[in-house]
Amino acid sequence: MEVEKVKVEPEKCRACLTCVRVCPHGAIQMVRVDTEKEIAKIYDLACDGCGICAAICPAKAIRFEGYADEQILAEVEAIGESL
């Protein structure tokens, strides 16, 4: 069973299409979740897990599993301290 690499938080998604435009794999499409709202949906089979969409999302609605902003910043700080 394939584990989702990237998840969209529907309540944060603003349907700005930024992720759709930047995804080099065509793995993101907009889907209607109710009569009023569309959100980004990431199709896991097409997703390569590159993280570009999560990095560029202006609403921070996309999470790259296992790589929260806080985790990455902590790693960078740890590297800086060891130099």
Secondary structure, DSSP 8 states (H G I E B T S, - for coil): ----SEEE-TTT-----HHHHH-TT--EEEEESSSS-EEEEE-TTT-----HHHHH-TT--EEETT--HHHHHHHHHHHHHH-
